[in-house]
């Protein structure tokens, strides 16, 4: 049970990090 919780937190953290990087790259591309 605890393993599933740790895996879920790891996946959630990875998704949030990937999303943040994607947003930063998009903002950089929009700048002239």
C-alpha positions in Angstrom: 0.0 0.0 0.0 2.8 2.4 0.9 4.6 1.6 -2.3 1.6 2.7 -4.3 1.5 6.0 -2.4 5.2 6.6 -3.0 4.9 5.8 -6.7 1.9 8.1 -7.0 3.8 11.0 -5.4 6.8 10.3 -7.7 4.6 10.4 -10.8 2.8 13.5 -9.6 6.1 15.3 -8.9 7.4 14.2 -12.3 4.3 15.6 -14.1 4.5 18.9 -12.2 8.2 19.3 -13.0 7.6 18.4 -16.7 4.7 20.8 -16.9 6.7 23.6 -15.3 9.6 23.1 -17.8 7.1 23.0 -20.7 5.6 26.3 -19.5 9.0 28.0 -19.1 10.0 26.8 -22.6 6.8 28.2 -24.1 7.3 31.6 -22.4 10.9 31.7 -23.7 9.7 31.0 -27.3 7.0 33.7 -27.1 9.6 36.4 -26.2 11.2 38.1 -29.3 
